[in-house]
Structure formats: C-alpha cells, structure tokens
Amino acid sequence: MTEATAQVSRERRGKVVAVQGPVVDVKFDKVEEMPDLHETVVTKTFDRREVTLLVAEHLEGNIARCVALASTLNLQRNAVAIAAGHPLMIPVGKELFGRIVNVMGHPIDGKGPIDTGGQMAPIHKDISKVAMSAEGVKKGKADVLETGIKMVDLLFPVVRGSKTGIIGGAGCGKTVLIMELIHNIVEEHEGACVFTGVGERIREGNELYYEFEQVGILDKIMMAFGQMDEPPGARFNVILTGITLAEYLQSLGKEVLLFIDNVFRFVQAGAEISTLLGRTPSETGYQPTLSSEVGDVHERIKGSISAFEAVYVPADDLTDPAVVAIFSYLDAVMVLSRERTQLGLYPAIDPLASSCSNLDPAIVGQRHFDLAQEMLRILTKAEELRRIVAVIGIDELSKADRTLYERARKLTNFMTQPMFVAESYVGKKGEYVKVEDTLDGVEKIIDGRMDDRPEDQFYMIGKLD
C-alpha cells in the first residue's frame, strides 16, 4: 500500500487547462515536472476514454502544448494528465505480420490484441543513431534490388535505401504496381513489407487488405494506418510508426519495402497542426517547418529499407512547395499516365515524363545505361513522329523513320508485363523477368533483330524468346 502511494507521488501530474480541437494545453505545478518534447502524456475524458497526447512545445507558466492522437471530444478542463516519462512506444515483433495497427500500435483489424512479448520501440529517434545502425546493415550487400518488373528494372533501378515516388491520378494503377513490387520482393528476395496509409480512405485500406489476402502475401506485410477520419496528430505521426516497423525488420537483416500512401497528406496534416499551434504560415500557406519535417522523415529511410511513396500533386502543379520539398528527397520519380492506361499499357509509367538518378553507369553498368539511353532516344523521336503519323499516315514516313517508329512501338509493347497480382483480371499468368533478360530483349529490338516480327507479339509477355 505504501509503495503504491509512493508511486502516485512520483507521478508527474498536470491538469488540462485548454482544449482547442486536437491541441491540448497541460499545466504542471513545477518546472522540473515538465515533460520533454515528443514525450507521451495520458489523460481521460469524462466517459473514461483514454486520450494519448504528444508534447509539441513548451509555453510559459509550466504549460506543455500537446497534440492529441485521438479525438478530444468530452475531454474536460482540469482533467488529470500524467506524463509517461517516455516517447510514444509501439509494439514491434513478428506478431505484427498480417495485422493493421494505428499510430499508437493498437490493432484496428478486429482480430484481437497483439502480444509481442513486451518488445517495444519509440517512434521518435535520434537520426544520427539510426544512420549508424543502418550503415552496419548495408555493408556487404549489393546495391541494386531487382524487382522483376521490366520497366522499373530498366529505367528506374531500385537501390537499397533509395526512395521512389509514384505519381498518378485515380485509376492509373498505383496500387497494382505497388502490390506487384511487394509480391516480387517478398517472394524472390524473402523480404518483408510495411504498408503505411497516411490519410488513407478507409475504403482503399479495406480493399488493399483483402487483395493482399487473396494474393497470399498478407503474412509478410505489416500495416499501419492513420485514416482520413482521424485527427491530424495521428495522420502526421503514423508515418513514423511505419518507419519504426521497417527499422525493426531491417534489424533482422531483411530486405524491407516501405510503402507510404500518401506523403502529401502527411504534409497536409503537418500544416493543420502548425496552424492550430499558432505558428505563422509561410508565404505559400504551408507550415514554416515544412522542409525539416519532410527531411526528418526521409533521413530515417536508410540501409536495406527501400521506400515507394505515392505523391498526390495538387492541381497537377509540380511547382507546389510541398511537392518540391518531397521531390528533393526522391531518387526516382515514376509518373503514371492516364493515356497509357487507356491504351492498356501496364504498368502505365510514362518513361519520358519520369526520371531516375540511379540510372548511372557506376550503379547499373555501362551496357544497361547505354541501352536505357538508346531506348529513351528512340521513344522521344517516335513521340515526335507520332504527331506526323496521325496526320499523314505511317506510309508517308522515310524508310529510316518508319523503322525507328516501328521499333519504338515494339519497345513500348515489350515494356508491358503480365502481373501476378492482376492474374484474375487479365487471365494471364504473372511473370518475373530478370534484369539480364530485359536487357537482352531491349537489345534485340534496338539492333533490328526483331524487325520481321509484328508488334502485337511483344505485348504482355515476359522475357523475349
């Protein structure tokens, strides 16, 4: 009894003095009782619902301004708030495979509690320490990660620790491409995947879950969701929950694919929090801390964690400050084209609108680099000819131009591929194509060894026989 009383006296207790939406001010009696930044503070509403708060800043008068990770409805003034003495901790362990958790690591899939044997990890970490541990994992491994998708391996090689942005509107095939990447990395490389839904629609998350289950890869995936109906604090911090799960898998020596959908919504949640905290926005209306927030997240993606990030572009404006801030950390940008989707060219990546800094002779080798550049040159020239062909017809082209145009059509068709996760839609068995087979096929088409074959023979095939 005495011990319990001593425990209560040691608790750093404060009281709620103000609630402004998801921002809660907690006052403590003494300055030494003040919680640190990012420390967890727990309080309860009058209907006994627990609300977790994260300290965002310190104010005068021993007040900690906090951001709520759950709804603050029914939270009363003078409610007792207890400083936990540690940052937000989430459970980590193999038990999280096939499960969906929220920002605090609590299961939200209705499958009961997750018992990880007490293994916990903080979501806020010192970036320099993360970098050191990641370097240790990176040593002794080859750099390029083969995905088995021809277009990705040829023009957008995935390097361990690299970050790839996938840009596209609704219905362009972002999810199918991501699921194929997850499937191939899980199956071929015995890797693991963390899917982080940042500001996800509940419908999208639900569909994704059942599609993973149908393809049979659910037991290799951990999922963390901060959904649209949750407060900005949850949407902002769930990206760190996902990265923490990925870091745990990396510590086990696995290939990790971290998929984040959608990074732009993480920035939006940060802007909401910033406004509620009373910070003056920048000229463009975004938070003044935009660069550092985007930077802090991307600096933690290192080692064997390869990130694929869906990026929503507001009003298709690539000069938007949030998009520019995100793009500055991406190694590759894959733009999905609606036009290619309508033509049935899957994956619908537009090679001429996309870019990749990993396409370098020092990384992929001279032959790979030369073939990729020659293919892009042919496709660029063919795009110019396409407008002419639309007016005068292909028969009016010179012999050289006609040959180049036909080779470009064959290359475009060869870059399509039947996917494992789309077998039920297209009725074709998925294929995993090795980089060497992709290079051989492209070389044969460019060299003219396939000039006698019709272009439809190259559509939706794996490697070139």
Residue, then its C-alpha position, 0 to 999 in steps of 0.5 A: m500500500t505504501e509503495a503504491t502511494a509512493q508511486v502516485s507521488r512520483e507521478r508527474r501530474g498536470k491538469v488540462v487547462a485548454v482544449q482547442g480541437p486536437v491541441v491540448d494545453v497541460k499545466f504542471d505545478k513545477v518546472e522540473e515536472m515538465p515533460d520533454l518534447h515528443e514525450t507521451v502524456v495520458t489523460k481521460t475524458f469524462d466517459r473514461r476514454e483514454v486520450t494519448l497526447l504528444v508534447a509539441e512545445h513548451l509555453e510559459g507558466n509550466i504549460a506543455r502544448c500537446v497534440a492529441l492522437a485521438s479525438t478530444l471530444n468530452l475531454q474536460r478542463n482540469a482533467v488529470a494528465i500524467a506524463a509517461g516519462h517516455p516517447l510514444m512506444i509501439p509494439v514491434g515483433k513478428e506478431l505484427f505480420g498480417r495485422i493493421v495497427n494505428v499510430m499508437g500500435h493498437p490493432i484496428d483489424g478486429k482480430g484481437p490484441i497483439d502480444t509481442g512479448g513486451q518488445m517495444a520501440p519509440i517512434h521518435k529517434d535520434i537520426s544520427k543513431v539510426a544512420m549508424s545502425a543502418e550503415g552496419v546493415k548495408k555493408g556487404k550487400a549489393d546495391v541494386l534490388e531487382t524487382g522483376i518488373k521490366m520497366v522499373d528494372l530498366l529505367f528506374p533501378v531500385v537501390r537499397g535505401s533509395k526512395t521512389g515516388i509514384i505519381g498518378g491520378a485515380g485509376c492509373g494503377k498505383t496500387v497494382l504496381i505497388m502490390e506487384l513490387i511487394h509480391n516480387i520482393v517478398e517472394e524472390h528476395e524473402g523480404a518483408c513489407v510495411f504498408t503505411g496509409v497516411g490519410e488513407r480512405i478507409r475504403e482503399g485500406n479495406e480493399l488493399y487488405y483483402e487483395f493482399e489476402q487473396v494474393g497470399i502475401l498478407d503474412k509478410i506485410m505489416m500495416a499501419f494506418g492513420q485514416m482520413d477520419e482521424p485527427p491530424g496528430a495521428r495522420f502526421n505521426v503514423i508515418l513514423t510508426g511505419i518507419t519504426l516497423a521497417e527499422y525493426l525488420q531491417s534489424l533482422g537483416k531483411e530486405v524491407l519495402l516501405f510503402i507510404d500512401n500518401v506523403f502529401r497528406f502527411v504534409q497536409a496534416g503537418a500544416e493543420i497542426s502548425t496552424l492550430l499551434g499558432r505558428t505563422p504560415s509561410e508565404t505559400g500557406y504551408q507550415p514554416t517547418l515544412s522542409s525539416e519535417v519532410g527531411d526528418v522523415h526521409e533521413r530515417i529511410k536508410g540501409s536495406i529499407s527501400a521506400f515507394e511513396a505515392v505523391y498526390v500533386p495538387a492541381d497537377d502543379l509540380t511547382d507546389p512547395a510541398v511537392v518540391a520539398i518531397f521531390s528533393y528527397l526522391d531518387a526516382v520519380m515514376v509518373l503514371s499516365r492516364e493515356r497509357t492506361q487507356l491504351g492498356l499499357y501496364p504498368a502505365i509509367d510514362p518513361l519520358a515524363s519520369s526520371c531516375s538518378n540511379l540510372d548511372p553507369a557506376i550503379v547499373g553498368q555501362r551496357h544497361f545505361d547505354l541501352a536505357q539511353e538508346m531506348l529513351r532516344i528512340l521513344t522521344k523521336a517516335e513521340e515526335l513522329r507520332r504527331i506526323v503519323a496521325v496526320i499523314g499516315i505511317d506510309e508517308l514516313s522515310k524508310a529510316d523513320r518508319t523503322l525507328y517508329e516501328r521499333a519504338r512501338k515494339l519497345t513500348n509493347f515489350m515494356t508491358q508485363p503480365m502481373f501476378v497480382a492482376e492474374s484474375y483480371v487479365g487471365k494471364k499468368g504473372e511473370y518475373v523477368k530478370v534484369e539480364d533478360t530485359l536487357d537482352g530483349v531491349e537489345k534485340i529490338i534496338d539492333g533490328r533483330m526483331d524487325d520481321r516480327p509484328e508488334d502485337q507479339f511483344y505485348m504482355i509477355g515476359k522475357l523475349d524468346 
